[in-house]
Every structure is written in C-alpha cells, then in structure tokens.
Amino acid sequence: MPELKLHTYGPADGPQVLAVHGMTGHGARWAHLAENHLADVRVLAPDLIGHGQSPWTPPWDIAAQVEGLKSVLDANAAGPVVVVGHSYGGALAVHLAKSHPELVRGLLLLDPAIELDAGDLLEVAGLTAKYPDYTDAAEAKSEKVNGAWADVPTELLEAEVADHLIETADGRVAWRISTPAIVASWGELARPLVVPPADVPTIVVQAMRVQPPYVSESFAAALHDRLGDRLTMLEFDCDHMVAQAKPVEVAELVRRLL
C-alpha cells in the first residue's frame, strides 16, 4: 500500500479526527477549520490516492482509498477516531466505518456523495477528461467561484490556489491531481449505497444550495433504518464546500462527536 501524504494539525496528544477531502481536493483544505476552530484537536488530513502529493498510481477504487486511510490510522492514531468526510470523502468515511468499524467512533458526513446518478457521473467524468486544465489562475478561480465555492471566503480560495494549483508542461495551470485517477473515481460514486454499522453515531449535513442534492432520499432512509436515534440529519444553507462556508458550525459538530 503506498504511503499517503499526511497533513497534521493540532497537538499530538489532542483528541483525534481523521479528515477526508472530496474529489479533486487535498488534505490542506482542512487547515482553516483545524487551525482556527479546532486548535486543541489533532487533525489527520491525508491527500487521497491520485490527489495532491500522494502517489498517483492505481488502483484508484474505493477499496484502495479505504485501505490508504486505514494505513494512516494504523500509523498515527491511538484508538478509534471521529471521521469527517466531505463529498467523495464522505463516501470513503462510510466505507471505512463499514470495513473497519474498530477504527471509527463517529462520523460527520458533509454533503456526502453516495450513489449519485450514473448519467451525471458519465458527463462529469467526460468533462474532466476533456478539460483537465486552465489558461491561468484567474480562469481556475472563476470556475470555483461560479460553482461549488460560491459562498467560500476569498482568502480561502486564494489559499487553495497557492496550495493546489500548479503549472503544466505546456504553460497552462491545473490542480495538483491525476486526471486518470479523477476520471476513474467519478465512476466509483455510482456504486450502490452503503451505511455505517448501527452503533456508530453519525451526523449528516446536507448542503441545501446543491441541486440536485447529493444526499438522496434513499440514502437518508437507509441511514434512518440502520442507525435510528444514533443518526442526526441537518440542513445547512450553503453550497457544497460545507467546511469552508460554515466552519464554526462544522467545528461544533466535530466537538459533539468527540
């Protein structure tokens, strides 16, 4: 199993949280939340396979990503942790809890991307393959501002550009990701839904400005059936980047699970 690049925040002896970024992201996206709102918490934030500074070589499927996360916890965690997962990272968090329940004490799923429409995923995978880069940083930022980052503070978008945007060989710019890995990973989000073990406290945040919603009625129903009163479903008035748009509220939910 290749070793993932790991970003760490907070004191080594603090309560431990595994933070899992979404598709095309990287672990340093959690820096603002960790440093400004969870300063007493030990946050472990890896770059996923095919993302950031982690290995870009396959396999890129959910099973490989989960085993990478398990390796991070085996090497860095003392006992079960709270897992915070955003979007694709939310799907990985659920799979981690299902495959390795002894590692997870609670789940916070921020607009998780689970069992999405296969036709929509085919379209977005095709666009990823066709348009993998940008003319310059202004174009890259414009795409985010006019999309999922519409309500994210400007300084966080600037940090994203500084951390994650790189020059390509032909003088253009691109996010620090493997295009083949991302194309393959979009398809993983069409997999049939899974739910956590019944004894894992789980909080799900749905970003209400995302339409069609990532949190489907079928996923919500399956969670209710499995978890009962261990499930909390919340609706936030924000776009898809929940931790960046609502850091105070997200930090409070992390502390609730801790």
C-alpha positions in Angstrom: 0.0 0.0 0.0 1.6 3.4 -1.0 2.1 5.9 1.8 -0.3 8.8 1.7 0.9 12.4 2.1 -0.4 13.4 5.6 -1.1 16.9 6.8 -1.4 17.2 10.6 -2.8 19.9 12.7 -3.1 20.5 16.5 -1.4 18.9 19.5 -0.1 15.4 19.3 -2.0 14.5 22.5 -5.3 16.1 21.4 -8.5 14.1 20.6 -8.1 12.7 17.2 -10.0 13.4 14.0 -9.4 11.9 10.5 -10.5 14.5 7.9 -11.1 13.2 4.4 -11.3 15.7 1.5 -13.5 15.4 -1.6 -12.8 14.7 -5.2 -10.1 16.9 -6.8 -9.1 18.2 -3.3 -6.2 17.7 -0.9 -5.6 17.4 2.8 -4.6 21.0 3.4 -8.2 22.1 2.6 -8.8 21.3 6.3 -6.2 23.8 7.5 -8.5 26.7 8.2 -11.0 24.6 10.1 -8.3 22.9 12.1 -6.1 25.9 12.9 -8.9 28.4 13.6 -11.7 26.4 15.1 -10.3 23.1 16.3 -6.9 24.2 17.6 -6.9 21.7 20.5 -7.8 18.7 18.3 -5.3 16.5 16.5 -6.5 16.5 12.9 -5.1 13.9 10.5 -5.7 15.1 6.9 -4.3 12.9 4.1 -4.1 13.6 0.4 -6.1 10.7 -1.2 -4.5 8.5 -3.9 -4.4 10.4 -7.1 -4.6 13.7 -5.3 -2.1 16.3 -4.1 1.2 14.9 -3.0 0.1 11.3 -2.5 1.0 8.6 -5.1 -1.0 8.9 -8.3 -0.6 5.3 -9.4 -3.6 2.9 -9.5 -5.6 1.3 -8.1 -8.0 4.2 -7.6 -11.1 2.5 -6.4 -12.9 3.0 -3.1 -11.3 -0.2 -1.6 -7.8 1.2 -2.3 -8.7 4.6 -0.8 -10.1 2.9 2.3 -7.0 0.8 2.8 -4.9 4.0 2.4 -7.0 5.7 5.2 -6.6 2.6 7.4 -2.9 2.8 6.9 -2.9 6.4 8.1 -4.8 5.5 11.2 -2.7 2.4 11.9 0.4 4.6 11.9 -0.9 7.7 13.6 -4.0 7.1 15.7 -4.3 5.8 19.2 -7.7 4.0 19.1 -10.8 4.8 17.2 -11.3 8.4 15.8 -14.0 10.7 14.7 -14.0 10.7 10.9 -15.1 13.9 9.0 -15.7 13.3 5.3 -16.7 15.8 2.6 -18.4 14.7 -0.6 -16.4 11.8 -2.0 -14.6 11.8 1.3 -18.0 11.2 2.9 -18.5 8.1 0.9 -15.0 6.9 1.9 -15.7 7.6 5.5 -18.8 5.4 5.4 -16.9 2.6 3.6 -14.1 2.9 6.2 -16.6 2.5 9.1 -18.3 -0.5 7.4 -15.0 -2.2 6.6 -13.1 -1.3 9.8 -15.6 -0.4 12.5 -13.0 -0.7 15.2 -11.2 2.4 13.8 -14.3 4.7 13.9 -16.0 6.2 16.9 -18.2 8.6 15.0 -18.9 10.0 11.5 -19.5 13.6 10.3 -20.6 13.5 6.7 -20.6 16.8 4.9 -22.8 16.7 1.8 -21.6 13.1 1.1 -21.6 11.9 -2.5 -23.1 8.4 -2.4 -24.9 6.5 -5.1 -25.1 9.5 -7.5 -26.8 9.4 -10.8 -24.7 7.4 -13.3 -25.6 9.6 -16.2 -24.5 12.7 -14.4 -21.2 11.0 -13.4 -20.6 10.0 -17.0 -21.0 13.6 -18.0 -18.7 15.0 -15.4 -16.0 12.3 -16.0 -16.1 13.2 -19.7 -15.7 16.9 -18.9 -12.8 16.1 -16.5 -11.0 14.2 -19.3 -11.7 16.8 -22.0 -10.9 19.9 -19.9 -8.2 19.0 -17.4 -6.5 22.4 -17.1 -6.9 26.2 -17.4 -5.4 29.1 -19.2 -4.3 30.7 -16.0 -5.2 31.1 -12.3 -7.9 33.6 -12.9 -9.8 31.0 -15.0 -9.3 28.3 -12.4 -10.7 30.6 -9.7 -13.6 31.7 -11.8 -14.7 28.1 -12.2 -14.8 27.6 -8.5 -16.5 31.0 -7.7 -19.2 30.2 -10.2 -19.6 26.7 -8.9 -19.3 24.9 -5.5 -17.2 27.6 -4.0 -19.7 30.4 -4.5 -20.0 31.2 -0.8 -16.4 30.4 0.3 -14.5 33.4 1.6 -12.0 34.9 -0.9 -9.0 34.2 1.4 -9.7 30.5 1.4 -9.9 30.4 -2.4 -6.6 32.2 -2.6 -5.1 29.6 -0.2 -6.5 26.8 -2.4 -4.8 28.3 -5.4 -1.5 28.7 -3.5 -1.6 25.2 -2.2 -3.1 23.2 -5.0 -2.7 24.9 -8.4 0.5 24.1 -10.4 1.9 24.9 -13.8 1.7 22.3 -16.6 4.3 21.4 -19.1 2.7 23.5 -21.8 2.4 26.7 -19.7 -1.1 26.3 -18.5 -2.2 25.6 -15.0 -4.1 22.6 -13.3 -5.0 21.4 -9.9 -2.4 19.0 -8.4 -4.4 15.9 -9.3 -4.1 12.9 -11.6 -6.7 13.3 -14.4 -6.9 9.5 -15.0 -7.5 8.9 -11.2 -10.2 11.5 -11.1 -12.0 10.2 -14.2 -11.9 6.7 -12.7 -13.0 7.9 -9.3 -16.1 9.7 -10.6 -17.5 6.3 -11.6 -17.0 5.0 -8.1 -19.7 7.4 -6.8 -22.3 5.4 -8.8 -21.8 2.4 -6.6 -24.8 1.2 -4.6 -25.1 2.9 -1.3 -23.7 1.5 1.9 -24.4 2.6 5.5 -22.3 2.6 8.7 -22.6 0.0 11.4 -25.7 0.5 13.6 -23.6 1.6 16.7 -21.6 4.4 15.0 -23.0 7.9 15.9 -23.4 9.7 12.6 -24.2 13.3 11.7 -25.1 14.1 8.1 -25.1 17.7 6.8 -26.9 18.4 3.5 -25.9 21.5 1.7 -29.2 22.9 0.6 -27.9 25.1 -2.3 -26.8 21.9 -4.1 -29.4 20.9 -6.6 -30.0 18.1 -7.4 -29.0 17.1 -3.9 -26.1 14.9 -3.2 -27.9 13.4 -0.1 -30.6 11.3 -1.7 -33.9 10.3 -0.1 -32.8 6.6 -0.5 -29.6 7.2 1.4 -31.3 9.2 4.1 -33.9 6.4 4.5 -31.3 3.7 4.7 -29.4 5.6 7.4 -32.6 6.1 9.4 -33.3 2.4 9.1 -29.9 1.3 10.2 -28.9 3.9 12.8 -32.2 5.1 14.4 -31.5 7.6 17.2 -27.8 7.5 16.5 -28.4 9.5 13.4 -28.6 13.3 13.2 -29.7 14.8 9.8 -29.0 18.6 9.4 -29.6 21.1 6.6 -27.2 23.9 6.1 -27.9 26.9 3.9 -24.7 26.7 1.9 -23.2 25.4 -1.2 -21.1 22.2 -1.5 -17.9 23.3 0.3 -19.5 23.0 3.8 -16.4 23.1 6.0 -15.2 26.3 4.2 -18.5 28.0 4.2 -19.7 27.1 7.7 -16.5 26.3 9.8 -18.0 27.4 13.1 -20.9 25.1 12.7 -18.8 22.2 11.4 -16.4 22.6 14.4 -19.3 22.4 16.8 -20.5 19.1 15.2 -17.0 17.7 15.4 -16.9 18.5 19.1 -20.3 17.0 19.6 -19.0 13.7 18.3 -15.8 13.9 20.3 
